[in-house]
């Protein structure tokens, strides 16, 4: 079943344990996929998009 929940910068940041400004920086530098929706100028991503991005992104620190 597809996850069509819309995620904000804050949602993504909380999930990957960084600050929302870090996620904004990822987008600015082309490291985040394009948003699936934009409402009132604010970008949102489907959960599926976020999970695929997380699975594909290089690990930049060990946890």
C-alpha positions, 0 to 999 in steps of 0.5 A: 500500500502506498504511503501518500501522507504528506511530509513537511520539512519538520516531519522529515527532519524529525524522522532523520533526526536533524533540524528542519533547516538542515532539510531545507539546505538539502533541498537548496543543494539538490540533495532532496527530491523535488516536492510532490506538492506545494501548498501556499508556497510550502513544499510537501513530500509523500511518505513513499518519496521520503522513504525512498530518499532515505534508503538511497542517501549516503550515510554521512554519520554513524548512529 
